[in-house]
Amino acid sequence: MKIGKVYLVGAGPGDPGLITLKGYRLLQSADVVVFDRLVDSNALAHARDDAEMIDVGKIPGERGRTQAHINAVLVEKGLEGRTVVRLQGGDPFVFGRGGEEAQGLADAGVPYEVVPGVTSSIAAAAYAGIPVTHRDVASSFTVVTGNETPDKAETVLDWNVLASLSGTLVILMGWRNLPAITQALIKGGKPPSTPVGLVRWGTEPWQQTVTGDLTNIVERANEAGLSSPVVTIVGDVVGLRETLKWFDNRPLFGKRVLVTRTRSQSSKLVHRLIELGAIPVEVPTIEIQPLESYAELDAELENIARHNWIAFTSANAVDAVFERLAAQHKDARALGGLSVAAIGPATAARLKENGIVADLLPASLVSEALVGAFGGVDLHGKSVLVPRADIARDGLIDGLESQGANVTGVTTYRNVLPEGSRDLANQALADGIDVATFSSSSTVRNLLDLVDGDAAKLASTTIACIGPITAVTAREAGLGVDVVATEHTIDGLINALETHYSQEATAK
C-alpha cells in the first residue's frame, strides 16, 4: 500500500485567523486531522466533512494520552496511505512536541512536512498590547518553559542567569510554578518591582490579562481566577500595555452574544461580532425547509406572465422561485415581462445574482416600507405575485390590496424550529448571555418557544432587534428592548450594538 504523508501544522495560539494559508489549505484537504486541546473549534470547522477527527488533547495535571500514543497514531494513519494534518496550538517546534513526532515519523519511514505557526510567546503578548521588544525598552527577548520548578535539585534552566538578562522574559506553561518562578527571579537579582503580565487564553475572545510586579502578580492572578493556559511576560515592556492595549478595548469584548439566525445565514453576523471582540453563541431558531408540495408555486410560475409585478420578501423566497424555475427548464428570462420589487438590499443582491435588477427597493427593511414604496406606482387593476414563507405576515398583501392591486400570495418555503435547538438555547441561557440578537419576528417567537415562553430567562440580557417590527414582537412577548437598528440590515444591527456599548463605555 502507498504510504501517505503527515503535515505537522501550527494552528497558532487560538485565533483561527492566525493559521497560515498553507496550514489552512492542508486542513481543508486532509483525510485525517489529529488535534490538541488548544486548537480553536472554529479552525477545526474548516476540515472536510468526511475527515476523520482525532482528539489527542492532553489536559495539564490529568492522566491522558501519552506522547508515545500520539506518535503511534500519526505513524499508523500515515502508513495507511492517508494525508494527515497534525494540528497543534502555536508552533509545533516551539515548546511543542513536534520534534518528537517528526522523529517518530522519520524512524517509521513516513514522509512529513512541518508548517510553522504563530507562537503564543509573541502572539499572546501582542494581543494584550505588550510588545516583547521595543527600541526604548527592550532589545531582546528570551522564551523559556515554566514546566521546570526552579527549586528542583537539578534544572536545565539557570534562573540566576535569566534574572540577569536585560530584555524581556517570556515563560510558557508556567502557571503551576508561578510562585516559585517569581521568587527565583527576585532571588537571582531581578528587581521586585519588575512589571509582570499574565495572558490567559491569548488571542481568544475570552482572553484575560492581569498585570502586576514580581511581588504581587501571584496574588492578583488568584484574585482574578486565572488558570492555565497562561503566558507570562516579565519586563518593562509590560508597562506599555495601558497605552497599547487594543484587543480588549473593542466595544463588544468578552460579551456573549446570542445569534438566532439560521446556520446558513449567520456567518456574516458571527464574523462581525468576532471583529468587535464578542463571543458569538449560535442557537439557530429558524430552519428553512422545502415544501412538501410545490404544486401551487409551480402553477403560478407556469402562468407568471399573468402578473404585472412580483414582490420578493426575502432572499430565501428568491432562492425558492429560481430553483423551481430551473426545475421547469427556465431562468431569469421568465420574469422578463414583470416589474420586480425587493424588500431590502440582501434580497436585491440575491436577485442580482440571478440576473435580475430590482425595480423597486424601499429604504427600510419591513413590509410596511415596501407598501409605502409602491405609493408612487398605479396598482389599480394590476396583478402582484408575492412569494413568501409559510408563516409570513399579511401586512404586505393587505397594504397592496388597499392600493387597488390584485395580490396573490404563494408559499415558497417553510420556516420551522430546528431540531436540537431547544437544548442549545437552554444551555446558552444557563451559561449566561449578555446580548440576544433578533433579525426577525419569527426569531423572537421561536426562541421563546424553545425556552417554554419564559421571557424572564432573558431579563438581564441586552435585547437587540434589527428593526421596529421585530422590536414590537419582542416587547409583546415580554422582552425589554434595548437596541433597535435604524438601518434594518445585519450591518445596521451591528452598528447599533457598537454604538450602544461605545456610549455605555463613555458614560462610565
C-alpha positions as CSV (number, residue, x, y, z in Angstrom):
1,M,0.0,0.0,0.0
2,K,1.2,3.5,-0.8
3,I,2.4,5.4,2.3
4,G,0.7,8.7,3.0
5,K,2.1,11.9,4.3
6,V,1.8,13.7,7.7
7,Y,1.9,17.5,8.0
8,L,2.9,18.9,11.4
9,V,0.9,22.2,11.2
10,G,1.0,25.0,13.7
11,A,-2.5,26.3,14.3
12,G,-1.4,29.5,16.0
13,P,-2.3,30.4,19.6
14,G,-6.1,30.4,19.4
15,D,-7.5,33.0,17.0
16,P,-8.4,30.8,13.9
17,G,-7.4,33.7,11.7
18,L,-3.8,33.3,12.6
19,I,-3.3,29.9,10.9
20,T,-1.1,30.3,7.8
21,L,-2.5,30.0,4.3
22,K,-0.6,26.8,3.8
23,G,-1.9,25.3,7.0
24,Y,-5.5,26.3,6.1
25,R,-5.2,24.7,2.7
26,L,-3.8,21.5,4.1
27,L,-6.5,21.4,6.8
28,Q,-9.2,21.6,4.1
29,S,-7.8,18.7,2.1
30,A,-6.7,16.3,4.9
31,D,-8.1,12.8,5.2
32,V,-7.3,12.8,9.0
33,V,-7.0,15.6,11.4
34,V,-5.2,15.0,14.7
35,F,-5.6,17.9,17.1
36,D,-4.9,19.0,20.7
37,R,-6.9,21.0,23.2
38,L,-5.5,24.4,22.4
39,V,-6.8,24.3,18.8
40,D,-9.9,26.6,18.4
41,S,-13.0,24.7,17.3
42,N,-13.6,27.4,14.6
43,A,-10.3,26.3,12.9
44,L,-11.4,22.6,13.0
45,A,-14.6,23.6,11.3
46,H,-12.6,24.1,8.1
47,A,-11.8,20.4,7.9
48,R,-13.6,18.2,5.3
49,D,-16.9,16.9,6.4
50,D,-15.7,13.4,5.9
51,A,-12.3,13.8,7.5
52,E,-11.5,11.6,10.5
53,M,-11.1,13.8,13.5
54,I,-8.9,12.5,16.3
55,D,-8.7,14.4,19.6
56,V,-5.4,13.8,21.3
57,G,-5.5,16.7,23.7
58,K,-3.7,16.4,27.0
59,I,-5.0,18.3,30.0
60,P,-2.3,19.5,32.4
61,G,-2.5,17.7,35.7
62,E,-4.7,14.9,34.4
63,R,-3.8,11.4,33.2
64,G,-4.5,11.2,29.5
65,R,-3.0,10.4,26.2
66,T,0.8,10.0,26.2
67,Q,3.1,11.4,23.6
68,A,4.0,7.9,22.6
69,H,0.4,7.2,21.8
70,I,0.1,10.4,19.7
71,N,3.3,9.4,17.8
72,A,1.8,6.0,17.2
73,V,-1.4,7.4,15.8
74,L,0.5,9.6,13.3
75,V,2.6,6.7,12.1
76,E,-0.4,4.4,11.9
77,K,-2.5,6.8,9.8
78,G,0.5,7.7,7.6
79,L,1.2,4.0,6.9
80,E,-2.5,3.6,5.9
81,G,-1.7,5.8,2.9
82,R,-3.7,8.8,4.2
83,T,-3.0,12.5,4.2
84,V,-2.8,13.6,7.9
85,V,-2.7,17.0,9.4
86,R,-1.4,17.1,13.0
87,L,-2.8,20.4,14.2
88,Q,-1.1,21.9,17.2
89,G,-1.6,25.1,19.1
90,G,1.1,27.7,18.5
91,D,4.1,26.4,16.6
92,P,4.9,22.6,16.6
93,F,8.7,23.2,17.1
94,V,8.4,25.9,19.8
95,F,7.8,24.1,23.1
96,G,5.5,21.7,21.3
97,R,6.2,18.1,20.8
98,G,6.6,18.4,17.1
99,G,10.2,17.4,17.2
100,E,9.4,14.1,18.9
101,E,6.6,13.5,16.4
102,A,8.9,14.2,13.5
103,Q,11.5,11.8,14.9
104,G,8.8,9.1,15.2
105,L,7.7,9.6,11.7
106,A,11.2,9.6,10.3
107,D,12.0,6.3,12.2
108,A,8.9,4.7,10.7
109,G,9.7,5.9,7.2
110,V,6.6,8.1,6.9
111,P,7.1,11.3,4.9
112,Y,6.3,14.5,6.7
113,E,6.4,18.3,6.4
114,V,6.5,21.0,9.1
115,V,4.3,24.0,8.6
116,P,5.3,26.6,11.2
117,G,2.6,28.5,13.2
118,V,2.4,31.7,15.1
119,T,3.8,31.0,18.6
120,S,1.9,32.2,21.7
121,S,5.1,33.6,23.1
122,I,4.7,36.6,20.9
123,A,1.0,36.5,19.9
124,A,-0.5,36.4,23.4
125,A,1.7,39.4,24.4
126,A,0.8,41.3,21.2
127,Y,-2.9,40.7,21.7
128,A,-2.5,42.1,25.3
129,G,-0.8,45.2,23.9
130,I,2.6,44.2,25.1
131,P,5.4,44.2,22.5
132,V,8.1,41.7,23.5
133,T,10.7,44.1,22.1
134,H,10.7,47.9,21.9
135,R,13.5,50.2,20.8
136,D,13.4,52.3,24.0
137,V,12.6,49.5,26.5
138,A,13.9,46.0,25.4
139,S,16.2,45.0,22.5
140,S,15.9,41.2,23.1
141,F,13.5,38.6,24.4
142,T,14.0,35.1,25.8
143,V,11.5,32.3,25.7
144,V,11.6,29.5,28.3
145,T,9.3,26.8,29.5
146,G,7.9,27.2,33.0
147,N,7.3,23.4,33.4
148,E,10.5,23.1,35.4
149,T,10.3,24.1,39.0
150,P,13.2,26.5,39.8
151,D,13.7,24.8,43.2
152,K,14.3,21.4,41.8
153,A,17.7,19.8,42.7
154,E,18.6,19.7,39.1
155,T,17.2,22.0,36.4
156,V,18.2,22.8,32.9
157,L,17.3,26.5,33.3
158,D,19.6,28.8,35.2
159,W,17.2,31.3,36.8
160,N,20.0,33.4,38.1
161,V,21.2,34.0,34.5
162,L,17.6,34.6,33.4
163,A,17.1,37.1,36.2
164,S,20.2,39.0,35.0
165,L,19.0,39.4,31.4
166,S,18.1,43.0,30.5
167,G,15.5,42.0,27.8
168,T,12.0,40.6,28.1
169,L,11.5,37.1,29.6
170,V,8.5,35.1,28.2
171,I,7.6,32.0,30.1
172,L,5.3,29.4,28.6
173,M,3.4,26.8,30.6
174,G,4.5,28.3,33.8
175,W,1.2,28.8,35.6
176,R,1.6,25.9,38.1
177,N,5.1,27.0,39.0
178,L,4.5,30.8,39.0
179,P,5.1,31.4,42.8
180,A,8.4,29.6,42.6
181,I,9.4,31.3,39.4
182,T,8.8,34.9,40.8
183,Q,10.7,34.1,43.9
184,A,13.6,32.6,41.8
185,L,13.8,35.7,39.7
186,I,13.9,38.0,42.7
187,K,16.5,35.8,44.4
188,G,18.5,35.9,41.2
189,G,18.6,39.7,41.3
190,K,15.6,40.8,39.3
191,P,14.2,44.0,41.0
192,P,10.9,43.1,42.9
193,S,9.2,46.0,41.1
194,T,9.8,44.5,37.7
195,P,6.4,44.5,35.8
196,V,4.8,41.2,35.0
197,G,1.9,40.4,32.7
198,L,-0.1,37.2,32.6
199,V,-2.2,36.5,29.5
200,R,-4.7,33.6,29.7
201,W,-6.2,32.1,26.5
202,G,-4.2,34.6,24.4
203,T,-5.9,35.8,21.1
204,E,-9.2,34.2,22.0
205,P,-12.3,36.3,22.6
206,W,-12.3,35.3,26.2
207,Q,-8.7,36.4,26.7
208,Q,-7.8,37.6,30.2
209,T,-4.9,39.8,31.1
210,V,-3.6,40.5,34.6
211,T,-0.6,42.8,35.4
212,G,1.4,43.5,38.5
213,D,5.0,43.0,39.5
214,L,7.1,40.2,40.8
215,T,5.9,40.7,44.4
216,N,2.1,40.8,43.8
217,I,1.4,39.1,40.5
218,V,0.5,35.7,42.0
219,E,-2.0,37.3,44.4
220,R,-3.6,39.4,41.6
221,A,-3.8,36.3,39.3
222,N,-5.5,34.3,42.0
223,E,-7.9,37.1,42.7
224,A,-8.8,37.2,39.0
225,G,-9.4,33.5,39.0
226,L,-6.7,32.7,36.4
227,S,-5.8,29.2,35.4
228,S,-3.8,27.6,32.6
229,P,-3.1,28.1,29.8
230,V,-1.2,31.3,30.7
231,V,1.7,33.1,29.0
232,T,3.9,35.1,31.5
233,I,5.8,38.2,30.3
234,V,8.4,39.7,32.6
235,G,10.0,43.0,31.9
236,D,9.5,46.8,31.5
237,V,7.6,46.3,28.2
238,V,4.6,45.2,30.3
239,G,4.2,48.8,31.3
240,L,3.3,49.7,27.7
241,R,0.0,47.8,27.9
242,E,-2.1,50.7,29.2
243,T,-1.1,52.7,26.2
244,L,-1.0,49.9,23.6
245,K,-3.8,47.6,24.5
246,W,-6.2,47.2,21.6
247,F,-7.7,43.7,21.7
248,D,-9.7,44.1,24.9
249,N,-10.6,47.7,24.1
250,R,-13.1,46.7,21.4
251,P,-16.7,47.7,22.1
252,L,-18.1,44.1,22.5
253,F,-15.0,42.5,24.0
254,G,-15.9,39.4,26.1
255,K,-19.7,39.8,25.5
256,R,-21.5,36.6,24.9
257,V,-23.9,37.3,22.1
258,L,-26.8,35.0,21.1
259,V,-27.2,34.6,17.4
260,T,-30.6,33.3,16.5
261,R,-30.5,33.3,12.6
262,T,-30.3,30.1,10.6
263,R,-26.9,28.5,10.5
264,S,-26.6,29.3,6.7
265,Q,-27.4,33.0,7.3
266,S,-25.4,33.6,10.5
267,S,-21.9,33.7,9.1
268,K,-21.8,37.4,8.4
269,L,-23.2,38.4,11.8
270,V,-20.9,36.0,13.6
271,H,-17.8,37.3,11.7
272,R,-18.7,40.9,12.5
273,L,-19.3,40.1,16.2
274,I,-15.9,38.4,16.4
275,E,-14.3,41.5,14.9
276,L,-15.8,43.6,17.6
277,G,-14.5,41.3,20.3
278,A,-17.7,39.4,21.1
279,I,-18.1,35.6,21.8
280,P,-20.9,34.5,19.4
281,V,-23.2,31.8,20.7
282,E,-25.2,30.3,17.9
283,V,-28.6,28.9,18.6
284,P,-30.5,28.7,15.3
285,T,-34.2,29.4,15.9
286,I,-35.1,29.1,12.2
287,E,-34.6,26.3,9.7
288,I,-35.6,26.8,6.1
289,Q,-37.1,23.6,4.8
290,P,-38.6,22.8,1.4
291,L,-42.4,22.5,0.9
292,E,-44.0,19.1,0.9
293,S,-45.6,20.0,-2.4
294,Y,-44.6,22.7,-5.0
295,A,-47.8,22.3,-7.0
296,E,-49.2,25.8,-6.1
297,L,-45.9,27.6,-6.7
298,D,-45.2,25.7,-9.9
299,A,-48.6,26.6,-11.2
300,E,-48.0,30.3,-10.5
301,L,-44.6,30.2,-12.2
302,E,-46.1,28.3,-15.2
303,N,-48.5,31.3,-15.6
304,I,-46.1,34.0,-14.5
305,A,-47.0,36.2,-17.4
306,R,-50.4,37.0,-16.0
307,H,-48.8,39.1,-13.3
308,N,-47.6,42.6,-13.6
309,W,-45.3,42.7,-10.5
310,I,-43.5,40.1,-8.4
311,A,-42.6,41.3,-4.9
312,F,-39.9,39.3,-3.0
313,T,-39.9,39.5,0.8
314,S,-36.7,37.6,1.4
315,A,-33.6,36.1,-0.1
316,N,-35.0,32.6,0.7
317,A,-38.0,33.4,-1.5
318,V,-35.7,34.3,-4.3
319,D,-33.8,31.1,-4.0
320,A,-37.1,29.0,-3.9
321,V,-38.5,30.7,-7.0
322,F,-35.4,30.3,-9.1
323,E,-35.0,26.7,-8.0
324,R,-38.5,26.0,-9.3
325,L,-37.9,27.9,-12.5
326,A,-34.8,25.8,-13.1
327,A,-37.0,22.7,-12.5
328,Q,-39.2,24.0,-15.3
329,H,-36.1,24.5,-17.5
330,K,-36.5,28.3,-17.2
331,D,-34.3,31.1,-16.0
332,A,-34.4,34.9,-15.3
333,R,-36.0,35.5,-18.7
334,A,-39.2,34.0,-17.4
335,L,-39.6,37.3,-15.3
336,G,-38.8,39.5,-18.3
337,G,-42.3,40.9,-18.6
338,L,-42.7,41.7,-14.9
339,S,-41.6,44.5,-12.7
340,V,-39.7,43.3,-9.7
341,A,-39.7,44.6,-6.1
342,A,-37.4,43.5,-3.3
343,I,-37.9,44.2,0.5
344,G,-34.2,45.0,1.2
345,P,-30.6,45.0,0.0
346,A,-30.0,41.4,0.8
347,T,-33.0,40.3,-1.2
348,A,-32.0,42.7,-4.1
349,A,-28.5,41.3,-4.0
350,R,-29.8,37.7,-4.3
351,L,-31.9,38.8,-7.3
352,K,-28.9,40.3,-8.9
353,E,-27.0,37.0,-8.5
354,N,-29.8,35.5,-10.6
355,G,-29.7,38.2,-13.3
356,I,-32.5,40.5,-12.1
357,V,-32.1,44.1,-11.0
358,A,-34.9,45.2,-8.7
359,D,-37.2,48.0,-10.0
360,L,-38.4,48.9,-6.6
361,L,-36.4,48.9,-3.3
362,P,-37.7,50.5,-0.1
363,A,-35.4,52.4,2.3
364,S,-36.4,50.3,5.2
365,L,-36.4,46.5,5.6
366,V,-40.0,46.0,6.6
367,S,-43.2,45.0,4.7
368,E,-44.8,48.4,5.6
369,A,-41.9,50.2,3.9
370,L,-42.3,48.1,0.8
371,V,-46.0,49.0,0.7
372,G,-45.0,52.7,1.0
373,A,-42.5,52.3,-1.8
374,F,-45.4,51.3,-4.0
375,G,-47.1,54.6,-3.2
376,G,-45.9,56.2,-6.5
377,V,-47.0,53.2,-8.6
378,D,-50.5,52.9,-10.0
379,L,-51.6,49.5,-8.9
380,H,-55.2,49.7,-9.7
381,G,-56.2,46.5,-11.6
382,K,-52.5,45.3,-11.5
383,S,-51.7,41.7,-10.5
384,V,-48.9,41.3,-8.0
385,L,-47.4,37.9,-7.0
386,V,-45.8,37.7,-3.5
387,P,-43.6,34.6,-2.9
388,R,-43.2,34.2,0.8
389,A,-42.7,32.0,3.8
390,D,-45.4,29.8,5.2
391,I,-45.6,31.9,8.4
392,A,-45.3,35.4,6.7
393,R,-47.5,38.2,8.0
394,D,-50.3,39.5,5.8
395,G,-49.2,43.2,6.1
396,L,-47.7,43.4,2.6
397,I,-50.7,41.7,0.9
398,D,-53.2,43.8,2.8
399,G,-51.3,47.0,2.0
400,L,-51.0,46.4,-1.7
401,E,-54.7,45.4,-1.9
402,S,-55.6,48.7,-0.3
403,Q,-53.8,50.4,-3.2
404,G,-56.0,48.6,-5.7
405,A,-53.8,45.6,-6.6
406,N,-54.9,42.1,-7.1
407,V,-52.5,40.2,-4.9
408,T,-51.6,36.5,-4.9
409,G,-49.6,35.2,-2.0
410,V,-47.8,31.9,-2.7
411,T,-45.8,29.9,-0.1
412,T,-42.3,29.1,-1.3
413,Y,-40.6,27.6,1.8
414,R,-41.3,26.5,5.3
415,N,-39.9,28.3,8.4
416,V,-39.6,25.7,11.2
417,L,-37.9,25.3,14.6
418,P,-34.6,23.4,14.1
419,E,-34.2,20.0,15.9
420,G,-31.7,20.2,18.8
421,S,-32.0,23.9,19.3
422,R,-34.1,23.5,22.5
423,D,-31.1,22.1,24.4
424,L,-28.8,24.6,22.8
425,A,-31.0,27.5,23.9
426,N,-31.4,26.4,27.5
427,Q,-27.7,25.6,27.9
428,A,-26.7,29.0,26.4
429,L,-29.0,30.9,28.8
430,A,-27.8,28.8,31.7
431,D,-24.2,29.7,30.8
432,G,-25.1,33.3,30.6
433,I,-25.8,35.6,27.6
434,D,-25.0,39.3,27.6
435,V,-26.8,40.2,24.3
436,A,-29.5,38.5,22.3
437,T,-29.9,39.5,18.7
438,F,-33.1,39.1,16.7
439,S,-33.2,39.5,13.0
440,S,-37.0,38.9,12.5
441,S,-40.2,38.5,14.5
442,S,-40.0,34.7,13.9
443,T,-36.6,34.5,15.7
444,V,-38.2,36.2,18.7
445,R,-41.2,33.9,18.8
446,N,-39.2,30.7,18.1
447,L,-36.5,31.4,20.8
448,L,-39.3,31.9,23.4
449,D,-40.9,28.7,22.2
450,L,-37.5,26.9,22.8
451,V,-37.5,28.2,26.4
452,D,-41.2,27.4,27.0
453,G,-42.2,31.0,26.8
454,D,-40.2,32.1,29.9
455,A,-39.2,35.6,29.0
456,A,-37.7,36.0,32.5
457,K,-34.7,34.0,31.4
458,L,-33.7,37.0,29.2
459,A,-34.5,39.6,31.9
460,S,-30.8,40.6,32.4
461,T,-29.9,40.3,28.7
462,T,-29.5,43.2,26.4
463,I,-32.1,42.7,23.6
464,A,-31.1,44.0,20.1
465,C,-33.6,44.0,17.3
466,I,-33.0,44.5,13.6
467,G,-36.0,46.8,13.2
468,P,-39.2,48.2,14.7
469,I,-41.4,45.4,13.7
470,T,-39.1,42.8,15.4
471,A,-38.9,45.2,18.4
472,V,-42.7,45.3,18.7
473,T,-42.9,41.5,18.7
474,A,-40.2,41.3,21.3
475,R,-42.0,43.8,23.6
476,E,-45.3,42.0,23.1
477,A,-43.5,38.8,24.2
478,G,-42.4,40.4,27.4
479,L,-38.8,41.3,26.5
480,G,-37.3,44.7,27.3
481,V,-35.8,46.0,24.1
482,D,-32.6,47.9,24.5
483,V,-31.3,48.3,20.9
484,V,-33.2,48.8,17.6
485,A,-31.2,49.3,14.4
486,T,-32.1,52.4,12.4
487,E,-30.8,50.6,9.2
488,H,-32.7,47.3,9.1
489,T,-29.9,45.1,8.0
490,I,-27.3,42.9,9.7
491,D,-24.7,45.7,9.2
492,G,-27.3,48.1,10.8
493,L,-27.8,45.8,13.7
494,I,-24.0,45.5,14.3
495,N,-23.6,49.3,14.1
496,A,-26.4,49.8,16.6
497,L,-24.8,47.4,19.1
498,E,-21.4,49.0,18.6
499,T,-22.9,52.5,19.3
500,H,-24.8,51.2,22.3
501,Y,-21.7,49.8,24.0
502,S,-19.5,52.6,23.0
503,Q,-21.9,55.1,24.6
504,E,-22.1,52.9,27.7
505,A,-18.3,52.8,28.0
506,T,-18.1,56.6,27.6
507,A,-20.8,57.1,30.3
508,K,-18.6,55.1,32.7
